[in-house]
Amino acid sequence: MKKKLHVGASPLTGTIYAGTVLKDGATWAADRQDVTMDALVAVAQHGIHFGKPIEITCNGNPEFKITVEKLGGAI
């Protein structure tokens, strides 16, 4: 059985990690990887693709709005 991939940000450093967690659901397993820049670039590409702010909800309530503006160069 394939383990579920988790993505989360460290509350101490802000680093975004991807990997698996232990059975407690909160502790990262040894396979976690820093994916901060990859994740940020993916969100920017997502925002550019749709051309409008990205609204993120939690339990149906708006929590965040991300606006992406291309500055130049390739994305």
N, CA, C and O atoms as a CHARMM CRD file, in Angstrom:
* protein
*
  300
    1    1 MET  N      0.84100  -1.18400   0.00000 PROA 1      0.00000
    2    1 MET  CA     0.00000   0.00000   0.00000 PROA 1      0.00000
    3    1 MET  C      0.88700   1.24900   0.00000 PROA 1      0.00000
    4    1 MET  O      1.84000   1.34300   0.77400 PROA 1      0.00000
    5    2 LYS  N      0.56500   2.19600  -0.86800 PROA 2      0.00000
    6    2 LYS  CA     1.31600   3.42900  -0.99200 PROA 2      0.00000
    7    2 LYS  C      0.93300   4.38900   0.13700 PROA 2      0.00000
    8    2 LYS  O     -0.24900   4.56800   0.43100 PROA 2      0.00000
    9    3 LYS  N      1.93600   5.00500   0.76400 PROA 3      0.00000
   10    3 LYS  CA     1.67000   5.96400   1.83800 PROA 3      0.00000
   11    3 LYS  C      1.20600   7.29200   1.25400 PROA 3      0.00000
   12    3 LYS  O      1.64300   7.68800   0.17300 PROA 3      0.00000
   13    4 LYS  N      0.32000   7.97700   1.97200 PROA 4      0.00000
   14    4 LYS  CA    -0.21400   9.25300   1.53900 PROA 4      0.00000
   15    4 LYS  C      0.84300  10.34800   1.70900 PROA 4      0.00000
   16    4 LYS  O      1.48500  10.44600   2.75400 PROA 4      0.00000
   17    5 LEU  N      1.01200  11.15600   0.68100 PROA 5      0.00000
   18    5 LEU  CA     1.94200  12.27500   0.71200 PROA 5      0.00000
   19    5 LEU  C      1.31200  13.43500   1.47600 PROA 5      0.00000
   20    5 LEU  O      0.15300  13.77800   1.24300 PROA 5      0.00000
   21    6 HSD  N      2.06000  14.02900   2.37300 PROA 6      0.00000
   22    6 HSD  CA     1.59900  15.19100   3.13500 PROA 6      0.00000
   23    6 HSD  C      2.48000  16.39100   2.78000 PROA 6      0.00000
   24    6 HSD  O      3.66700  16.24100   2.49100 PROA 6      0.00000
   25    7 VAL  N      1.88300  17.56700   2.80800 PROA 7      0.00000
   26    7 VAL  CA     2.60500  18.81100   2.56800 PROA 7      0.00000
   27    7 VAL  C      2.24900  19.75100   3.71200 PROA 7      0.00000
   28    7 VAL  O      1.07700  19.88700   4.06300 PROA 7      0.00000
   29    8 GLY  N      3.24900  20.39700   4.29300 PROA 8      0.00000
   30    8 GLY  CA     2.98400  21.30900   5.39500 PROA 8      0.00000
   31    8 GLY  C      4.14500  22.25900   5.60300 PROA 8      0.00000
   32    8 GLY  O      5.26800  21.99600   5.17200 PROA 8      0.00000
   33    9 ALA  N      3.85800  23.37300   6.27400 PROA 9      0.00000
   34    9 ALA  CA     4.88200  24.37600   6.57000 PROA 9      0.00000
   35    9 ALA  C      5.29000  24.27400   8.03300 PROA 9      0.00000
   36    9 ALA  O      4.45000  24.09600   8.91500 PROA 9      0.00000
   37   10 SER  N      6.57900  24.38900   8.27600 PROA 10     0.00000
   38   10 SER  CA     7.09000  24.37200   9.63800 PROA 10     0.00000
   39   10 SER  C      6.64500  25.64000  10.36100 PROA 10     0.00000
   40   10 SER  O      6.83900  26.73900   9.84300 PROA 10     0.00000
   41   11 PRO  N      6.05000  25.50900  11.54900 PROA 11     0.00000
   42   11 PRO  CA     5.64500  26.70900  12.28900 PROA 11     0.00000
   43   11 PRO  C      6.84600  27.51100  12.80200 PROA 11     0.00000
   44   11 PRO  O      6.70400  28.68900  13.12900 PROA 11     0.00000
   45   12 LEU  N      8.00900  26.89300  12.87500 PROA 12     0.00000
   46   12 LEU  CA     9.19700  27.59200  13.37000 PROA 12     0.00000
   47   12 LEU  C      9.96400  28.31000  12.27100 PROA 12     0.00000
   48   12 LEU  O     10.42600  29.43400  12.46800 PROA 12     0.00000
   49   13 THR  N     10.10500  27.66200  11.10400 PROA 13     0.00000
   50   13 THR  CA    10.95400  28.22100  10.05300 PROA 13     0.00000
   51   13 THR  C     10.19300  28.68200   8.81600 PROA 13     0.00000
   52   13 THR  O     10.72200  29.46300   8.02400 PROA 13     0.00000
   53   14 GLY  N      8.95700  28.21000   8.63900 PROA 14     0.00000
   54   14 GLY  CA     8.19800  28.52400   7.43800 PROA 14     0.00000
   55   14 GLY  C      8.55700  27.63700   6.26100 PROA 14     0.00000
   56   14 GLY  O      7.95700  27.75700   5.19300 PROA 14     0.00000
   57   15 THR  N      9.52700  26.74800   6.43700 PROA 15     0.00000
   58   15 THR  CA     9.92200  25.83000   5.37400 PROA 15     0.00000
   59   15 THR  C      8.75600  24.91800   5.02100 PROA 15     0.00000
   60   15 THR  O      8.08200  24.39900   5.91100 PROA 15     0.00000
   61   16 ILE  N      8.51300  24.71900   3.72800 PROA 16     0.00000
   62   16 ILE  CA     7.44900  23.82700   3.27900 PROA 16     0.00000
   63   16 ILE  C      8.05900  22.45600   3.00900 PROA 16     0.00000
   64   16 ILE  O      9.01400  22.32500   2.24400 PROA 16     0.00000
   65   17 TYR  N      7.48700  21.43300   3.65600 PROA 17     0.00000
   66   17 TYR  CA     7.97900  20.06700   3.50900 PROA 17     0.00000
   67   17 TYR  C      6.92800  19.20000   2.83400 PROA 17     0.00000
   68   17 TYR  O      5.72800  19.44500   2.94800 PROA 17     0.00000
   69   18 ALA  N      7.41000  18.17200   2.12400 PROA 18     0.00000
   70   18 ALA  CA     6.55100  17.12600   1.56900 PROA 18     0.00000
   71   18 ALA  C      7.15500  15.79800   1.98900 PROA 18     0.00000
   72   18 ALA  O      8.37500  15.63600   2.01000 PROA 18     0.00000
   73   19 GLY  N      6.29700  14.85800   2.32000 PROA 19     0.00000
   74   19 GLY  CA     6.75200  13.53100   2.72500 PROA 19     0.00000
   75   19 GLY  C      5.61700  12.78700   3.39000 PROA 19     0.00000
   76   19 GLY  O      4.44700  13.12600   3.21300 PROA 19     0.00000
   77   20 THR  N      5.96600  11.78200   4.14900 PROA 20     0.00000
   78   20 THR  CA     4.95500  11.01300   4.87000 PROA 20     0.00000
   79   20 THR  C      5.06800  11.30600   6.35800 PROA 20     0.00000
   80   20 THR  O      6.10300  11.77300   6.83300 PROA 20     0.00000
   81   21 VAL  N      4.00000  11.03100   7.08300 PROA 21     0.00000
   82   21 VAL  CA     4.00700  11.21000   8.53200 PROA 21     0.00000
   83   21 VAL  C      3.81300   9.86000   9.20500 PROA 21     0.00000
   84   21 VAL  O      3.32300   8.90800   8.59700 PROA 21     0.00000
   85   22 LEU  N      4.20300   9.79800  10.46300 PROA 22     0.00000
   86   22 LEU  CA     4.05900   8.57400  11.23800 PROA 22     0.00000
   87   22 LEU  C      2.58900   8.34700  11.59400 PROA 22     0.00000
   88   22 LEU  O      1.73900   9.18900  11.30400 PROA 22     0.00000
   89   23 LYS  N      2.29900   7.22200  12.21600 PROA 23     0.00000
   90   23 LYS  CA     0.91200   6.85600  12.52900 PROA 23     0.00000
   91   23 LYS  C      0.20100   7.88100  13.40200 PROA 23     0.00000
   92   23 LYS  O     -1.02800   7.95400  13.38200 PROA 23     0.00000
   93   24 ASP  N      0.95100   8.68200  14.17600 PROA 24     0.00000
   94   24 ASP  CA     0.31000   9.69400  15.02100 PROA 24     0.00000
   95   24 ASP  C     -0.27800  10.83600  14.19500 PROA 24     0.00000
   96   24 ASP  O     -1.04500  11.64900  14.70900 PROA 24     0.00000
   97   25 GLY  N      0.08800  10.89200  12.90100 PROA 25     0.00000
   98   25 GLY  CA    -0.46500  11.89600  12.00000 PROA 25     0.00000
   99   25 GLY  C      0.15900  13.26700  12.12600 PROA 25     0.00000
  100   25 GLY  O     -0.24800  14.19500  11.42700 PROA 25     0.00000
  101   26 ALA  N      1.14900  13.42000  13.01200 PROA 26     0.00000
  102   26 ALA  CA     1.73600  14.73900  13.23600 PROA 26     0.00000
  103   26 ALA  C      3.25200  14.76500  13.09500 PROA 26     0.00000
  104   26 ALA  O      3.83100  15.83400  12.89900 PROA 26     0.00000
  105   27 THR  N      3.89900  13.61900  13.18900 PROA 27     0.00000
  106   27 THR  CA     5.35300  13.55300  13.15900 PROA 27     0.00000
  107   27 THR  C      5.83600  13.14900  11.77500 PROA 27     0.00000
  108   27 THR  O      5.40500  12.13700  11.22400 PROA 27     0.00000
  109   28 TRP  N      6.74500  13.96100  11.21600 PROA 28     0.00000
  110   28 TRP  CA     7.29500  13.64900   9.90400 PROA 28     0.00000
  111   28 TRP  C      8.12500  12.37900   9.96400 PROA 28     0.00000
  112   28 TRP  O      8.86000  12.16000  10.92700 PROA 28     0.00000
  113   29 ALA  N      8.01100  11.54700   8.94700 PROA 29     0.00000
  114   29 ALA  CA     8.87600  10.37800   8.79200 PROA 29     0.00000
  115   29 ALA  C     10.21700  10.86100   8.23700 PROA 29     0.00000
  116   29 ALA  O     10.37600  12.04200   7.92800 PROA 29     0.00000
  117   30 ALA  N     11.16700   9.95600   8.11400 PROA 30     0.00000
  118   30 ALA  CA    12.52000  10.31300   7.68200 PROA 30     0.00000
  119   30 ALA  C     12.59600  10.77900   6.23100 PROA 30     0.00000
  120   30 ALA  O     13.62200  11.31800   5.81600 PROA 30     0.00000
  121   31 ASP  N     11.52600  10.58400   5.44600 PROA 31     0.00000
  122   31 ASP  CA    11.58400  10.91500   4.02000 PROA 31     0.00000
  123   31 ASP  C     11.18100  12.34200   3.67600 PROA 31     0.00000
  124   31 ASP  O     11.06900  12.67100   2.49500 PROA 31     0.00000
  125   32 ARG  N     10.96000  13.19800   4.66600 PROA 32     0.00000
  126   32 ARG  CA    10.50600  14.55800   4.34300 PROA 32     0.00000
  127   32 ARG  C     11.56000  15.29600   3.54600 PROA 32     0.00000
  128   32 ARG  O     12.76100  15.09900   3.73200 PROA 32     0.00000
  129   33 GLN  N     11.07800  16.16500   2.63700 PROA 33     0.00000
  130   33 GLN  CA    11.97400  16.95000   1.79300 PROA 33     0.00000
  131   33 GLN  C     11.52200  18.40000   1.79600 PROA 33     0.00000
  132   33 GLN  O     10.32500  18.68500   1.82100 PROA 33     0.00000
  133   34 ASP  N     12.47900  19.30900   1.77000 PROA 34     0.00000
  134   34 ASP  CA    12.19700  20.73400   1.65600 PROA 34     0.00000
  135   34 ASP  C     11.74200  20.99800   0.22400 PROA 34     0.00000
  136   34 ASP  O     12.52000  20.82400  -0.71500 PROA 34     0.00000
  137   35 VAL  N     10.49200  21.41600   0.04900 PROA 35     0.00000
  138   35 VAL  CA     9.95000  21.70700  -1.28100 PROA 35     0.00000
  139   35 VAL  C      9.46600  23.14900  -1.36800 PROA 35     0.00000
  140   35 VAL  O      8.59600  23.47200  -2.17600 PROA 35     0.00000
  141   36 THR  N     10.03200  24.01000  -0.53400 PROA 36     0.00000
  142   36 THR  CA     9.55400  25.39000  -0.42400 PROA 36     0.00000
  143   36 THR  C      9.49100  26.09500  -1.77700 PROA 36     0.00000
  144   36 THR  O      8.42600  26.56500  -2.17500 PROA 36     0.00000
  145   37 MET  N     10.61100  26.17400  -2.48700 PROA 37     0.00000
  146   37 MET  CA    10.61400  26.91000  -3.75600 PROA 37     0.00000
  147   37 MET  C      9.74300  26.23600  -4.80300 PROA 37     0.00000
  148   37 MET  O      9.04700  26.92200  -5.55200 PROA 37     0.00000
  149   38 ASP  N      9.76300  24.90800  -4.87400 PROA 38     0.00000
  150   38 ASP  CA     8.90700  24.19700  -5.83000 PROA 38     0.00000
  151   38 ASP  C      7.43200  24.48900  -5.55300 PROA 38     0.00000
  152   38 ASP  O      6.65400  24.70600  -6.48100 PROA 38     0.00000
  153   39 ALA  N      7.05500  24.49300  -4.28700 PROA 39     0.00000
  154   39 ALA  CA     5.66200  24.75000  -3.92200 PROA 39     0.00000
  155   39 ALA  C      5.26600  26.18800  -4.25500 PROA 39     0.00000
  156   39 ALA  O      4.17800  26.42300  -4.78000 PROA 39     0.00000
  157   40 LEU  N      6.13300  27.14100  -3.95700 PROA 40     0.00000
  158   40 LEU  CA     5.82000  28.54200  -4.24200 PROA 40     0.00000
  159   40 LEU  C      5.71200  28.80100  -5.74300 PROA 40     0.00000
  160   40 LEU  O      4.82300  29.52600  -6.18700 PROA 40     0.00000
  161   41 VAL  N      6.61100  28.21300  -6.51800 PROA 41     0.00000
  162   41 VAL  CA     6.54600  28.36200  -7.97300 PROA 41     0.00000
  163   41 VAL  C      5.26000  27.74400  -8.50100 PROA 41     0.00000
  164   41 VAL  O      4.62000  28.31700  -9.38300 PROA 41     0.00000
  165   42 ALA  N      4.86600  26.57900  -7.97600 PROA 42     0.00000
  166   42 ALA  CA     3.63000  25.92800  -8.42200 PROA 42     0.00000
  167   42 ALA  C      2.41200  26.80200  -8.11700 PROA 42     0.00000
  168   42 ALA  O      1.50300  26.90300  -8.94100 PROA 42     0.00000
  169   43 VAL  N      2.38700  27.43100  -6.94400 PROA 43     0.00000
  170   43 VAL  CA     1.26800  28.31700  -6.59700 PROA 43     0.00000
  171   43 VAL  C      1.25600  29.53200  -7.52500 PROA 43     0.00000
  172   43 VAL  O      0.19300  29.95900  -7.97400 PROA 43     0.00000
  173   44 ALA  N      2.43900  30.08900  -7.81300 PROA 44     0.00000
  174   44 ALA  CA     2.50500  31.23300  -8.73400 PROA 44     0.00000
  175   44 ALA  C      2.01000  30.84000 -10.12400 PROA 44     0.00000
  176   44 ALA  O      1.25700  31.58800 -10.74700 PROA 44     0.00000
  177   45 GLN  N      2.42700  29.67700 -10.61200 PROA 45     0.00000
  178   45 GLN  CA     1.96600  29.20800 -11.92400 PROA 45     0.00000
  179   45 GLN  C      0.45400  28.99000 -11.91800 PROA 45     0.00000
  180   45 GLN  O     -0.22300  29.31200 -12.89400 PROA 45     0.00000
  181   46 HSD  N     -0.06700  28.45500 -10.84300 PROA 46     0.00000
  182   46 HSD  CA    -1.51200  28.24700 -10.70300 PROA 46     0.00000
  183   46 HSD  C     -2.24000  29.59700 -10.77400 PROA 46     0.00000
  184   46 HSD  O     -3.24800  29.72600 -11.46800 PROA 46     0.00000
  185   47 GLY  N     -1.72800  30.59100 -10.05800 PROA 47     0.00000
  186   47 GLY  CA    -2.33600  31.92000 -10.07100 PROA 47     0.00000
  187   47 GLY  C     -2.28700  32.58100 -11.43200 PROA 47     0.00000
  188   47 GLY  O     -3.26100  33.20000 -11.86000 PROA 47     0.00000
  189   48 ILE  N     -1.15200  32.45300 -12.12100 PROA 48     0.00000
  190   48 ILE  CA    -1.02300  33.02900 -13.46400 PROA 48     0.00000
  191   48 ILE  C     -1.98500  32.33300 -14.42400 PROA 48     0.00000
  192   48 ILE  O     -2.60900  32.98500 -15.26100 PROA 48     0.00000
  193   49 HSD  N     -2.10200  31.01600 -14.30400 PROA 49     0.00000
  194   49 HSD  CA    -2.98300  30.24300 -15.19500 PROA 49     0.00000
  195   49 HSD  C     -4.42800  30.72600 -15.11200 PROA 49     0.00000
  196   49 HSD  O     -5.09200  30.87700 -16.13800 PROA 49     0.00000
  197   50 PHE  N     -4.91200  30.96400 -13.91100 PROA 50     0.00000
  198   50 PHE  CA    -6.30700  31.36600 -13.74600 PROA 50     0.00000
  199   50 PHE  C     -6.50700  32.87500 -13.81400 PROA 50     0.00000
  200   50 PHE  O     -7.63600  33.33400 -13.98600 PROA 50     0.00000
  201   51 GLY  N     -5.44500  33.64900 -13.68400 PROA 51     0.00000
  202   51 GLY  CA    -5.50600  35.09400 -13.88400 PROA 51     0.00000
  203   51 GLY  C     -6.32500  35.86300 -12.87500 PROA 51     0.00000
  204   51 GLY  O     -6.77200  36.97300 -13.16100 PROA 51     0.00000
  205   52 LYS  N     -6.53100  35.30100 -11.70900 PROA 52     0.00000
  206   52 LYS  CA    -7.27100  36.01500 -10.66200 PROA 52     0.00000
  207   52 LYS  C     -6.75000  35.55100  -9.30800 PROA 52     0.00000
  208   52 LYS  O     -6.08500  34.51900  -9.22700 PROA 52     0.00000
  209   53 PRO  N     -7.04100  36.29700  -8.24300 PROA 53     0.00000
  210   53 PRO  CA    -6.55100  35.89500  -6.92000 PROA 53     0.00000
  211   53 PRO  C     -7.02900  34.48700  -6.54200 PROA 53     0.00000
  212   53 PRO  O     -8.12400  34.06000  -6.90700 PROA 53     0.00000
  213   54 ILE  N     -6.17900  33.79300  -5.80900 PROA 54     0.00000
  214   54 ILE  CA    -6.49300  32.46100  -5.32100 PROA 54     0.00000
  215   54 ILE  C     -7.06900  32.62600  -3.92100 PROA 54     0.00000
  216   54 ILE  O     -6.40700  33.15600  -3.02900 PROA 54     0.00000
  217   55 GLU  N     -8.30500  32.17100  -3.73300 PROA 55     0.00000
  218   55 GLU  CA    -8.93000  32.25200  -2.41300 PROA 55     0.00000
  219   55 GLU  C     -8.90300  30.87600  -1.76800 PROA 55     0.00000
  220   55 GLU  O     -9.32200  29.88500  -2.36800 PROA 55     0.00000
  221   56 ILE  N     -8.40600  30.82800  -0.54300 PROA 56     0.00000
  222   56 ILE  CA    -8.27300  29.57700   0.19100 PROA 56     0.00000
  223   56 ILE  C     -9.23700  29.59800   1.36700 PROA 56     0.00000
  224   56 ILE  O     -9.24400  30.53400   2.16600 PROA 56     0.00000
  225   57 THR  N    -10.04600  28.55700   1.46100 PROA 57     0.00000
  226   57 THR  CA   -11.02600  28.47300   2.54300 PROA 57     0.00000
  227   57 THR  C    -10.67800  27.33900   3.49300 PROA 57     0.00000
  228   57 THR  O     -9.97600  26.39500   3.12900 PROA 57     0.00000
  229   58 CYS  N    -11.17300  27.44800   4.70000 PROA 58     0.00000
  230   58 CYS  CA   -11.04000  26.40900   5.71300 PROA 58     0.00000
  231   58 CYS  C    -12.41900  26.20400   6.32000 PROA 58     0.00000
  232   58 CYS  O    -12.99400  27.12600   6.89900 PROA 58     0.00000
  233   59 ASN  N    -12.94000  25.00500   6.18700 PROA 59     0.00000
  234   59 ASN  CA   -14.28900  24.69500   6.66700 PROA 59     0.00000
  235   59 ASN  C    -15.33100  25.64300   6.06900 PROA 59     0.00000
  236   59 ASN  O    -16.29500  26.02200   6.73400 PROA 59     0.00000
  237   60 GLY  N    -15.12400  26.01500   4.81000 PROA 60     0.00000
  238   60 GLY  CA   -16.08000  26.87500   4.11800 PROA 60     0.00000
  239   60 GLY  C    -15.91500  28.36400   4.38000 PROA 60     0.00000
  240   60 GLY  O    -16.65600  29.17400   3.82400 PROA 60     0.00000
  241   61 ASN  N    -14.95900  28.73200   5.21300 PROA 61     0.00000
  242   61 ASN  CA   -14.74400  30.14400   5.54200 PROA 61     0.00000
  243   61 ASN  C    -13.47600  30.65800   4.85800 PROA 61     0.00000
  244   61 ASN  O    -12.43700  30.00100   4.92000 PROA 61     0.00000
  245   62 PRO  N    -13.54500  31.82500   4.20400 PROA 62     0.00000
  246   62 PRO  CA   -12.35300  32.37900   3.56500 PROA 62     0.00000
  247   62 PRO  C    -11.26400  32.64400   4.60400 PROA 62     0.00000
  248   62 PRO  O    -11.51700  33.27300   5.63100 PROA 62     0.00000
  249   63 GLU  N    -10.04700  32.15800   4.32700 PROA 63     0.00000
  250   63 GLU  CA    -8.92800  32.33900   5.25700 PROA 63     0.00000
  251   63 GLU  C     -7.79900  33.16300   4.64900 PROA 63     0.00000
  252   63 GLU  O     -7.16900  33.96700   5.33700 PROA 63     0.00000
  253   64 PHE  N     -7.54500  32.95900   3.34600 PROA 64     0.00000
  254   64 PHE  CA    -6.41900  33.61900   2.69200 PROA 64     0.00000
  255   64 PHE  C     -6.78300  34.00400   1.26000 PROA 64     0.00000
  256   64 PHE  O     -7.65100  33.39600   0.63400 PROA 64     0.00000
  257   65 LYS  N     -6.09000  35.03800   0.75900 PROA 65     0.00000
  258   65 LYS  CA    -6.17700  35.40600  -0.64800 PROA 65     0.00000
  259   65 LYS  C     -4.75000  35.63900  -1.13200 PROA 65     0.00000
  260   65 LYS  O     -3.99900  36.41600  -0.54300 PROA 65     0.00000
  261   66 ILE  N     -4.38800  34.95100  -2.21700 PROA 66     0.00000
  262   66 ILE  CA    -3.05400  35.08400  -2.79200 PROA 66     0.00000
  263   66 ILE  C     -3.19800  35.72700  -4.16100 PROA 66     0.00000
  264   66 ILE  O     -3.93700  35.23300  -5.01300 PROA 66     0.00000
  265   67 THR  N     -2.48900  36.83100  -4.36800 PROA 67     0.00000
  266   67 THR  CA    -2.49500  37.51300  -5.65400 PROA 67     0.00000
  267   67 THR  C     -1.10500  37.35800  -6.27400 PROA 67     0.00000
  268   67 THR  O     -0.09200  37.59600  -5.61600 PROA 67     0.00000
  269   68 VAL  N     -1.07000  36.95800  -7.54700 PROA 68     0.00000
  270   68 VAL  CA     0.19900  36.72800  -8.23600 PROA 68     0.00000
  271   68 VAL  C      0.35700  37.75600  -9.34500 PROA 68     0.00000
  272   68 VAL  O     -0.56100  37.98500 -10.13300 PROA 68     0.00000
  273   69 GLU  N      1.52900  38.36900  -9.39400 PROA 69     0.00000
  274   69 GLU  CA     1.83900  39.32500 -10.44700 PROA 69     0.00000
  275   69 GLU  C      3.15200  38.90000 -11.09500 PROA 69     0.00000
  276   69 GLU  O      4.17600  38.79700 -10.41900 PROA 69     0.00000
  277   70 LYS  N      3.12600  38.65500 -12.40100 PROA 70     0.00000
  278   70 LYS  CA     4.34900  38.25900 -13.11000 PROA 70     0.00000
  279   70 LYS  C      5.22500  39.47500 -13.30600 PROA 70     0.00000
  280   70 LYS  O      4.76600  40.50300 -13.80400 PROA 70     0.00000
  281   71 LEU  N      6.48800  39.36600 -12.91600 PROA 71     0.00000
  282   71 LEU  CA     7.41100  40.48100 -12.98600 PROA 71     0.00000
  283   71 LEU  C      8.27500  40.46400 -14.22900 PROA 71     0.00000
  284   71 LEU  O      8.84400  41.49600 -14.58400 PROA 71     0.00000
  285   72 GLY  N      8.39100  39.36100 -14.88700 PROA 72     0.00000
  286   72 GLY  CA     9.24800  39.22300 -16.06400 PROA 72     0.00000
  287   72 GLY  C      9.95700  37.88800 -16.01100 PROA 72     0.00000
  288   72 GLY  O      9.88300  37.18100 -15.00600 PROA 72     0.00000
  289   73 GLY  N     10.62200  37.55000 -17.05000 PROA 73     0.00000
  290   73 GLY  CA    11.29600  36.26100 -17.10500 PROA 73     0.00000
  291   73 GLY  C     10.28900  35.14800 -17.33700 PROA 73     0.00000
  292   73 GLY  O      9.10100  35.39900 -17.54400 PROA 73     0.00000
  293   74 ALA  N     10.76700  33.94700 -17.30100 PROA 74     0.00000
  294   74 ALA  CA     9.91000  32.77700 -17.58100 PROA 74     0.00000
  295   74 ALA  C      9.36400  32.19100 -16.30000 PROA 74     0.00000
  296   74 ALA  O     10.06400  32.09200 -15.29200 PROA 74     0.00000
  297   75 ILE  N      8.12100  31.81000 -16.35200 PROA 75     0.00000
  298   75 ILE  CA     7.51000  31.04200 -15.25800 PROA 75     0.00000
  299   75 ILE  C      6.98200  29.77200 -15.88300 PROA 75     0.00000
  300   75 ILE  O      6.41300  28.93200 -15.18700 PROA 75     0.00000
